[in-house]
């Protein structure tokens, strides 16, 4: 007898899940902190003109979560929810800056304050820090 069941039994759910991941995506926290939470921008988002393309005609918008809601009741329920409170907690922390992320991977700027190179090569610039430059200078005089 042959095989009775289909080889692909999950019925292409991989594609459905992939589409759902991008559909639920909202604005990132750093964009909300730097743009949407500014007083003039927040005022514009909360008092938008009627737009038939947006849910609830664009009248019920949560600025912190960057989501539109159908009714005022749905928005008020959302404002009391755990999801909204968690988002507020995340927004209280300062957002990462580009410089901070570069420093985390070791790409930070030197600003000419590299004490080891400044002590060895004074033409490279930079300021000499006390203990390190004295130790390097002492080693250089002993070697000479």
Secondary structure, 3 states (H helix, E strand, C coil): CCCCCCCCCCCCHHHHHHHHHHHCCCCCHHHHHHHHCCHHHHHHHHCCCCCCCCHHHHCCEECCCCEECCCHHHHHHHHCCHHHHHHHHHHHCCCCCHHHHHHHCCCCCCCCCCHHHHHHCHHHCCCCCHHHHHHHHHHHHHHC
